[in-house]
């Protein structure tokens, strides 16, 4: 449930549920969730016998943007197993992925985004560099069909 206040919430306290109910521990943790968005197309139409010399704007199809999730490589194969189900055509592999923004004290969920019928469409690990000073990153891109917010 969205909680309104005068000051915006910072974006660094969040939970991601990949549709399996697990939001705790390093196996479920993500360091970054890319932008979540949607766009509704507008269809312009005008009857040839219309008395007005302008187009009507009709609501068209809505499309959602893909979302990128990033985390440090931890040796878990859960994401790969989900990807394997998807690429093998398992119709039960589509999931509802939930992203919840938490308050500063992590005591309350202040907004929730639900990505319905989500699937992994891209998975990347690395790059690896022997002179680097950062964590090895695993990245996946989710495509989904509908966005709902609570």
N, C-alpha and C positions, 0 to 999 in steps of 0.2 A: 504494500500500500504506500503510495507516495505521501511524503510528509513535507508540507510547504513551510518555509521560513524566510526571513529577510536576507540572510547571508547564504551564498551557495555552498554546497558541500564540496570538500576536496575529493579528487578522484582516486586516492590511493588506498582506500579501504573497500575491497570488493570481494565477492564470492562468485565462483563459476561452478555450476553443476552441469556436467556433460550428459545429463539425462540418466545417470545411474545413481543419483542421490548422494554421491561422495563429494564433499566440499572441504574436507579436512586433510591435513598432511601433505607432504611434498608430492605425492602421486596425483593430487588434485589441484595443486597450487599453480597459479599463473602470475607472471610478473607484469604482463601487459595484455589488455584487450583493446583491439583497434576500434575505430569509430563504428557505431551501430546506426544505421539510417535506412530510410525508405523514401521513395519518390512516387508520386502519382502523376501519370501522364494526362495531358489535356488534349482532347480531340476537338478540332475546330470544324464546324459544320454550318452550312447555310443552305436553306431551301432556295431553289431558283425563283420561286414566286414570292419570296419573303418581301414584305413592305419595308423592312429595315435594311439598311445598307451596311450591315455588319454581321460577323459570324457569331454563332452560339458556341459557348464553351461547354463541352460535355466531359464528365469524368471518365477517364480511361483506365487502363490497367495500372496496378501498383506493383512496383518492383523494389526489392530490398538489396542493399549493398552487402557484399561479402564481408565477413569479419575475420580479422587475423588475431590469433592467440599466440602468445610467446611465453616460454618458460625455460628454465635452465635444464639441461640434460641431466636426468637422474637415474637412467638405466631402466625405467619402467617401459614396458611394451604395450600398455593399455591403449594408447592412442593408435599405435600401429595395428593392434588387433581390431579396433573399430574401423580403421581405414581398410583393412583386409576384408572385413565383412561387406563394406560398401562396394569395393571393386569386384567382389565375387557375386554381386547382384542380390544380396540378402535384403529382401524388402522390409525386414524387421530392424534393419540397421539405422533407419532414420530416427532421430531423437529430438526431444525438446530440450534445448540448451537454455539454461537460465543464468543471467548475470544480475547480481544484486549489489547495489551500492549501499554501504553501511555508514552509519553516523561515525563521528570522530572517535567515540568511545567503543565502537563496534557493538553497541547494545541494541540497536534497532536497524531494520532494513528500511531505507528511506525511498528507494525506487527499485523496480524490477523490470528487466527486459527479458521477454521470452522469445527465443528464436525457434519457431515451429518447423518441424520436418527438416532438421539440420543434418548435414553430411559433410565430411571432410572432403575437400576437393584438391587440396595441395598440402604436402608435408615436406618440410625442409629441416635438415640438421646442419650445424656448422655455420660459417666456415671455421676451420681449425687452423691455428697459427701457433707455432712453438714459442714465439716471442710475445704473444698477447698476454694481457693482464685482466681479461674479463672471463665471464662464465660462458661455457659452450651453450649455445641456444638451440632449442627445438622450436620450430614454428609451424603452425598449421592454419590453413584458411578454411573457414566454414561457409558453405552456401546454404541458404535456408529459404523457405517459401513464404513465410509470413512473420511479421513482427507484432507482438502485443506488449503493452506496457501496463504496469500496475503501480 
